[in-house]
Each structure stands twice: as C-alpha cells, then as structure tokens.
Amino acid sequence: MTMHRFGFALTAAALAAFGVSGCATKNYVRNQTAPLIEHTGQLNTESAQNNREIQDVNSRAQAGIQKAQNAADAAQQNAQNAGTEAAAAQTAADNAVHRADSLDSVVMGLDNYKQVAGVTVHFAFNKAALTKDDRAQLDHFAAANLTSAQNYILEVTGGCDSTGPAQYNYDLSQRRADAVVQYLASKYNIAPRRFYLIGIGKAIEVASNKTAQGRAENRRVEVQMLTNNMPAQSSQAASASPSQTAAGNQ
C-alpha cells in the first residue's frame, strides 16, 4: 500500500513538473516568436511603401521620358518643315536665276549695260564653299554698290583650273557661282532675276595653269555689276574722246 501511494505521488509530481515545463516552453516560444512576427509585419509594411515609391518614381520617369520624346518629335517635325520650306525656296531661286554660257545670249540690249563695279573671290582646290575672307569681300562689294542701286544686273562667272575632267570642272564652276549667288541673294535680299550665272569651267583662264599660283587665280568667281541707268554726266564723260579729256584737263 505504501509503495502504491509513493508511486502515485511520484506520478503526480512528474505530471506537475511536466505541466510547469510545458507552460514554460509555450511562454518561451511565445516570447521568441512575437518579435519575429512584429519584425515581419514591419518588413511587409516597408516593402509595400518601397514598392509604392518605386512605382511613383517609375511613373514620373515615364512621364518625363514621354514629354522629352514629344518635344523631340515636335523639334524634328519643325526641322523637317523648315528643310522643306528652304528646299522649296532654293528651288524657286534656282529657277529664277538666269543660267547661260554667255551673258549676251540672255540679255537683250546688252550693249546698253555698262560695268560699274566688280569683285572676285577665290576657292580652295576642289572646293565650292565661301571662306570668311570671301564673305568679307562680297560684303564690302554689296555695301558699296547694291544697297540703293536700281536697274542693274549681276553677272556671276565661275571658273576652275585645268586639273580634272572638263565636265567635272564645268559643274564645279557652276557650284562656285551658285555659292556666291546664294550668299548675296539671301543676305542682301537681291531678287534672283538680277543674277546671270555663267559657268565656264576651265575655258577662260586669267592666269597660266602651269603654276600653282596661276591655278589658284583661276579657281575664282567674278561678280560684275552692270547697269543701263548711267547718269547723263557720267555717260558723257565715258563717251568723251581721250583728246577731249586731255584738253579739258589742261
């Protein structure tokens, strides 16, 4: 009997100890997992906030990119429109410029025109672009003669040296004359009908093509200003004989 009671007591003590231990284990687990759960919740909240911020930045970036693209598209369209207009204007100007191999073939009553001014600009080998010095010479010529002139025409003659094929040189002489016409017409608002563009290639030399200096002089464009509106006094002076002029100076 005594042994039976002792066993019962031992069993009860064991169960009690197990109960206490079980409660302790649950509390420990609860104490350990609670911070983890709380931390996980914070991470979820922060992750959601980060996602919202990323989406916001992405939306604003996409909007900026679209705006920039729209501006670029508009600028490109404007450039294309301007290019089309410029091409049309150039075509109209080219069509209005008189082109020939000689001036007397296109000007009626050429004998009534007298040269009153002129300028010559030169080009580098195989080039048709005006240099800074060329533009300065043309500016000086225009300022002195074209700002208030009336009843005049401009003979623009392009030339080349003898290097290269004849047809290529002829085309190059035309491009050089074109460069001068375009500069004067656009900057000084000269009507294209006043220009008489003559391309001569290497047909007419102003210096020998046997030397580098001579070839450089032949790579030129000559601009001659002619008018049929000479003042009466100037016309009389121009028609006076050398003996009359000499007598008048005595």
C-alpha positions as CSV (number, residue, x, y, z in Angstrom):
1,M,0.0,0.0,0.0
2,T,2.8,2.3,1.0
3,M,4.6,1.6,-2.3
4,H,1.4,2.2,-4.2
5,R,1.0,5.6,-2.7
6,F,4.5,6.5,-3.3
7,G,4.2,5.7,-7.0
8,F,1.1,7.8,-7.2
9,A,2.8,10.7,-5.6
10,L,5.7,10.3,-7.9
11,T,3.4,10.2,-11.0
12,A,1.6,13.3,-9.8
13,A,4.8,15.1,-9.2
14,A,6.0,14.2,-12.7
15,L,2.8,15.4,-14.2
16,A,3.0,18.6,-12.3
17,A,6.6,19.1,-13.3
18,F,5.6,18.4,-17.0
19,G,2.8,20.9,-16.8
20,V,5.1,23.6,-15.4
21,S,7.7,22.8,-18.0
22,G,5.1,22.8,-20.8
23,C,3.9,26.2,-19.7
24,A,7.4,27.5,-19.6
25,T,8.1,26.1,-23.1
26,K,5.0,27.8,-24.5
27,N,5.9,31.1,-22.9
28,Y,9.4,30.9,-24.3
29,V,8.2,30.2,-27.8
30,R,5.7,33.0,-27.5
31,N,8.3,35.4,-26.2
32,Q,10.7,34.4,-29.0
33,T,8.3,34.5,-31.9
34,A,6.4,37.7,-31.0
35,P,9.3,40.0,-32.0
36,L,9.8,38.0,-35.2
37,I,6.1,38.4,-36.1
38,E,6.3,42.1,-35.4
39,H,9.5,42.5,-37.4
40,T,8.0,40.6,-40.3
41,G,5.0,42.9,-40.2
42,Q,7.3,45.9,-40.3
43,L,9.2,44.4,-43.2
44,N,5.9,43.9,-45.1
45,T,4.9,47.5,-44.4
46,E,8.3,48.9,-45.5
47,S,8.3,46.6,-48.6
48,A,4.8,47.9,-49.6
49,Q,6.0,51.5,-49.1
50,N,9.1,50.9,-51.2
51,N,7.0,49.4,-53.9
52,R,4.7,52.4,-53.9
53,E,7.7,54.8,-54.0
54,I,9.3,52.8,-56.9
55,Q,6.1,52.8,-58.8
56,D,5.8,56.6,-58.2
57,V,9.3,57.2,-59.4
58,N,8.8,55.0,-62.4
59,S,5.6,56.8,-63.3
60,R,7.2,60.2,-63.1
61,A,10.2,58.9,-65.1
62,Q,8.0,57.5,-67.8
63,A,6.1,60.8,-67.9
64,G,9.3,62.7,-68.3
65,I,10.6,60.4,-71.0
66,Q,7.3,60.8,-72.9
67,K,7.4,64.5,-72.6
68,A,11.0,64.6,-73.8
69,Q,10.1,62.3,-76.7
70,N,7.1,64.5,-77.6
71,A,9.4,67.6,-77.6
72,A,12.0,65.8,-79.8
73,D,9.3,64.7,-82.2
74,A,8.0,68.2,-82.4
75,A,11.5,69.6,-83.0
76,Q,12.2,67.0,-85.7
77,Q,8.9,67.9,-87.4
78,N,9.7,71.6,-87.3
79,A,13.2,70.9,-88.7
80,Q,11.7,68.8,-91.5
81,N,9.2,71.6,-92.2
82,A,11.9,74.2,-92.3
83,G,14.0,72.0,-94.5
84,T,11.1,71.5,-96.9
85,E,10.5,75.2,-97.0
86,A,14.2,76.0,-97.5
87,A,14.4,73.5,-100.3
88,A,11.3,74.9,-102.0
89,A,12.7,78.4,-101.7
90,Q,16.1,77.3,-103.1
91,T,14.3,75.6,-106.0
92,A,12.4,78.7,-106.7
93,A,15.6,80.8,-106.5
94,D,17.4,78.4,-108.8
95,N,14.6,78.5,-111.3
96,A,14.6,82.3,-111.3
97,V,18.3,82.7,-111.7
98,H,19.3,83.1,-115.3
99,R,21.8,80.4,-116.4
100,A,23.8,80.5,-119.6
101,D,27.2,80.1,-121.1
102,S,27.5,83.7,-122.0
103,L,25.7,86.9,-120.9
104,D,24.9,88.2,-124.4
105,S,22.8,85.1,-125.1
106,V,20.3,86.0,-122.4
107,V,20.4,89.8,-122.0
108,M,18.5,91.9,-124.6
109,G,20.2,95.2,-125.4
110,L,23.4,94.2,-123.6
111,D,25.3,97.0,-125.3
112,N,23.2,99.4,-123.2
113,Y,24.7,98.0,-120.0
114,K,27.9,99.3,-118.6
115,Q,30.0,97.7,-115.9
116,V,30.2,99.9,-112.8
117,A,31.7,97.6,-110.2
118,G,33.0,94.1,-109.6
119,V,34.6,91.7,-107.2
120,T,36.5,88.4,-107.4
121,V,36.7,85.7,-104.8
122,H,38.8,82.6,-104.9
123,F,38.3,79.0,-103.8
124,A,40.5,76.2,-102.5
125,F,41.3,73.2,-104.7
126,N,38.1,71.2,-105.5
127,K,36.0,73.4,-103.1
128,A,32.9,75.4,-103.6
129,A,32.5,76.9,-100.1
130,L,33.0,80.5,-99.4
131,T,35.7,81.4,-96.9
132,K,35.5,84.1,-94.3
133,D,37.6,86.3,-96.5
134,D,35.4,85.7,-99.5
135,R,32.3,86.7,-97.5
136,A,34.1,89.9,-96.3
137,Q,34.9,90.8,-99.9
138,L,31.3,90.2,-101.0
139,D,30.0,92.2,-98.1
140,H,32.2,95.2,-99.0
141,F,31.1,95.0,-102.6
142,A,27.4,94.8,-101.7
143,A,27.6,97.6,-99.1
144,A,29.3,99.9,-101.6
145,N,27.2,99.1,-104.6
146,L,24.0,97.2,-104.1
147,T,22.2,98.8,-101.1
148,S,20.4,101.5,-103.2
149,A,21.2,100.6,-106.8
150,Q,18.5,100.3,-109.4
151,N,18.3,98.9,-112.9
152,Y,21.3,96.7,-112.6
153,I,22.2,93.1,-113.2
154,L,24.9,90.9,-111.7
155,E,27.0,88.7,-114.0
156,V,28.4,85.9,-111.8
157,T,31.0,83.8,-113.6
158,G,32.5,80.7,-112.0
159,G,35.9,79.3,-113.1
160,C,38.3,76.4,-112.4
161,D,41.9,75.5,-113.0
162,S,42.8,72.8,-115.6
163,T,43.1,69.9,-113.1
164,G,40.5,67.2,-113.7
165,P,37.9,66.3,-116.4
166,A,36.3,69.2,-118.3
167,Q,32.7,68.3,-117.4
168,Y,33.6,68.0,-113.6
169,N,35.3,71.4,-113.8
170,Y,32.3,72.9,-115.5
171,D,30.0,71.6,-112.8
172,L,32.3,72.8,-110.1
173,S,32.5,76.3,-111.6
174,Q,28.6,76.3,-111.5
175,R,28.6,75.3,-107.8
176,R,31.1,78.1,-107.0
177,A,28.9,80.6,-108.8
178,D,25.9,79.2,-107.0
179,A,27.6,79.7,-103.6
180,V,28.1,83.4,-104.4
181,V,24.6,83.9,-105.7
182,Q,23.0,82.3,-102.7
183,Y,25.1,84.4,-100.3
184,L,24.3,87.7,-101.9
185,A,20.6,86.9,-102.6
186,S,19.9,85.7,-99.0
187,K,21.9,88.3,-97.1
188,Y,21.1,91.4,-99.2
189,N,17.6,90.4,-100.4
190,I,18.6,90.6,-104.1
191,A,15.9,89.3,-106.5
192,P,17.1,86.1,-108.3
193,R,16.1,87.6,-111.6
194,R,19.0,90.1,-111.3
195,F,21.6,87.3,-111.4
196,Y,23.0,85.9,-114.6
197,L,25.1,82.9,-113.6
198,I,27.8,81.8,-116.1
199,G,29.7,78.6,-115.7
200,I,32.9,78.5,-117.8
201,G,34.9,75.7,-116.2
202,K,38.5,76.0,-117.3
203,A,37.5,77.5,-120.7
204,I,38.7,81.0,-119.8
205,E,41.9,81.5,-117.9
206,V,43.0,84.6,-116.1
207,A,46.5,83.1,-115.4
208,S,48.6,80.2,-116.5
209,N,47.6,76.8,-115.3
210,K,51.2,75.7,-115.4
211,T,52.0,77.2,-112.0
212,A,50.3,76.7,-108.6
213,Q,49.8,80.5,-108.3
214,G,48.1,80.6,-111.7
215,R,45.8,77.7,-110.9
216,A,44.8,79.3,-107.6
217,E,43.9,82.5,-109.5
218,N,41.7,80.5,-112.0
219,R,39.7,78.9,-109.1
220,R,37.5,82.0,-108.8
221,V,34.1,83.6,-109.1
222,E,33.9,87.0,-110.7
223,V,30.9,89.3,-110.0
224,Q,30.3,92.1,-112.3
225,M,27.7,94.7,-111.7
226,L,26.2,96.2,-114.9
227,T,23.6,98.9,-115.2
228,N,21.7,100.7,-118.1
229,N,20.9,103.6,-115.8
230,M,24.1,105.6,-116.1
231,P,23.8,109.3,-115.2
232,A,23.9,111.6,-118.1
233,Q,27.1,113.4,-117.0
234,S,28.9,110.0,-116.4
235,S,27.7,108.8,-119.8
236,Q,29.1,111.9,-121.5
237,A,32.4,111.6,-119.6
238,A,32.6,107.9,-120.6
239,S,32.0,108.7,-124.3
240,A,34.4,111.6,-124.4
241,S,37.5,111.0,-126.6
242,P,40.9,110.9,-125.0
243,S,41.8,114.2,-126.8
244,Q,38.8,115.9,-125.4
245,T,39.6,114.7,-121.9
246,A,43.1,115.8,-122.2
247,A,42.0,119.2,-123.4
248,G,39.6,119.5,-120.6
249,N,42.4,118.8,-118.1
250,Q,44.7,121.5,-119.5
